[in-house]
Amino acid sequence: MNYDVILFDLDGTLTDSAPGIINCVKYALEKLNLEIPTDKVLKAFVGPSLDYSFKHFCGLDDTLSDKAITLYRERYAQKGLFENRLFDGIYECLSALYENGATLCIASSKPTVFVTKILEEFEIADFFEVVVGTELDKKDMTKADVINLALNLAGDSNAVMVGDRYFDSIGAKDNNLDFIGVTYGYGGYEELCDYDSVALVDTPEELLEFLSF
């Protein structure tokens, strides 16, 4: 099925960003003298908003969550941002979709200022017509809100959301969008199979094949 507008999540969909995110979570919790959670819990930080993650995965209240986010971003802006890489095959996938005339967009729960730097670092910024993240001072933006804003900027017609977590699937459903789940990300098949999707793909090559059908 061909789509005119393709919205992409960033972390776990285009980039393998877990090392930087996890290192920054550890840094924030250590600075606050709080217990470091298990590797499984730390991995769950990849995808959702930081406020959601610190509260739901670490049990922090509003005040501690705000402090943790500030500390996280302190390290992320200097180091964590670049503890990251494109998944193998993503550059080729994006390039082919762009050359075929698709309107490519980013819809990420990461602050826009960081999203832009990452796209530029990996030399894929020119592929995207619309880039939407969250604002540093807004904690209540859901993935559905981000997707909705991206759709409004791109033109809400024949669009699909591509992501690796159930937040992406729910956000797509709330905006009446088709959803493609990528199992090579951080949610995996076990998480994504329980949510509505038009396809689950295991590699960027499979993603390109499906989107080019």
N, C-alpha and C positions, 0 to 999 in steps of 0.2 A: 504494500500500500504506500503510495507516495503522499508525503505531507509537505505543505508549502512552508510551514513554520515548525522548527524543531527547537524545543527548549531543553537545555542540558543542566543538570546538577553539576557541581564542580568536584568537590571532595568525594572520592570513591567512584566517580563516574568518568571524569577526565584525568584526574590526578591521583596518585598514590600518596596521599598527604598524611597518613596515620603517624609516621615518626615525629613530624613536627608538632602535630596536635597533642599527641600523648606526652611528649617531652615538656610541652608548655603547661599541660594540666598538672603534671608532676611538680613542676617548678612552682606553680601557684599554691598547690596544697602544702608543699614543703615550707614555703615562706609563711604560711598561716599555721604551721605546726599541726597539720591535720593528717590523718591516716591516708596513705596511698592505697587506692582500691586495687582489685585484681586486674590482671591483663585483660580479661574479658570485659570488665566494666570500663576500663580505659579505652578499649577499642570502640565501645558504644558511644563515646564522645564524638566520633567522626560522623558528621551528618546533621544532628540536631543543633539547635541554638545553644550557646554556652550557658545561658541562664537556665534553660530547661535541663541541661545535662548536670550542672553542678547541684541543682535542687533535687532532681529525681534520682540521680545515680550516687550522689554523695550526701544527700540529706541536708544541704546547706539552706539556711534561711535567707531572706532578701538581703540582709546586710552582708553576710559572709559571701553570698554569691556575687554581689557587686565587687567586693574586695578581690575575690578569686578571679573574676573577669579582668579587672584592672591589671593584676599581676600576670595573668596569662598573656594579655596583649603586650605587656612590657617586654616579655621574651619573644613573643611571636613576631613582633615588628622587626626585631633585630636578627633573630636566628630561625625561629620556627617556620616562617614563611618560605624559607629556602630549603628546609629539610623535606623535600617534596620532589616528585618526578611525574612526567606524563606516563600513563600506562602504555605499554608497547602497542603500537597500531593506532593509537588515538590521533596522532598528527595526520596520518594518511587518511583516516576515516573523515576527519573534519575537512581536510583539503578536498577530498572527492565530493562531499556533500556541498561544499561551497562552490566548487566548480560547476556542479550540476544545477546551481541556481536556488538552492534552498536558503531560506532566511534562518540563520542560526542565532540562538539567544542563550544567555546564561541566566539561570534562576537559582540563586544560591542563598543559603542561610548565613553565609560568611559575610562580614561587612564589605561593602562595595570597594572601599579603598584597598583592601587586601586582595579581593578578586582581580581588580585591574592590574595590580602589580604582578600577580601570578601569571595572568594571561600574557603580559608583556615579557616576563622572564622566559616563558617557554615559546615565545614567538608565535602565538596563536590568536592574539588580540584582533588581528585584521579579519579573521574569519567571522567575527560576531558583530551583528548589526545592533543588537540590544544586549546590554549587560546590567542585570539587576541583582543586587545583594541587599543586605540590611544596612541600617544606619547604626553607627556606634552608640548613639544615645537612645536607641529604641529597642526595648527588650521584648515587646509584645508582638512583633511581626512573625506571623506563622508562615510555613512554607506555602500555604494556599495564598496568603497575601502577596508573597514574592512572585509567585506564578501569575497571579492576576495582574500585577503591575507590568510584568514582562509582556503578557498577552496584549494589554492595552497599548503598549508602546510598539509592539510588532505588528499588530493587526490580528484580531481574533478570528482566524479562518483556517480550517483544516490544519490544526496544530496538534502536536504530540509532546509529551513530557518524557524525558529519558533520565532515569536515576537509579540509585543502588539501595535506597532505604525505603521503609514503609512510609516515612514522612512524605517522600516524593509521590508515592502512589496515592496517598490520601489527599495531598495537595492537588494532584491532577484530577481526582474524582470530584473534589469540591468545586473545580472549575470546568467540569464536564469535558475533560480532555481524555484522550487515549493515553495510556501509560506503557512504556517499555522498560522493563527491569533488567539491569545488567548484573549478572550473578558474580562477575569477577571483582565487584566492589566489596563494601564492608557489610552489607546486609546478607548477601549470599542467597542461594536458592531457598533455604529453610525459612528465611524471613519473607522473601518476596512471594513465595508460592501461595501464601494465605491472603493476598491482596489482588484486587482487580488489575488485569494487564492484558494487552493485546499480544504481548510476546515477552518471553524471558530469553536473553541471549548470554552466551558464555564468554564471548570475546568481542573486541571492537570490530573484527572482521565480520562476525555474524551480525553485529549491529548495522554495519554498512550494507550488508547484503539485504537485510530486512527492510531498511529504509529506502533502498534503491529498487525494491521489487515493483 
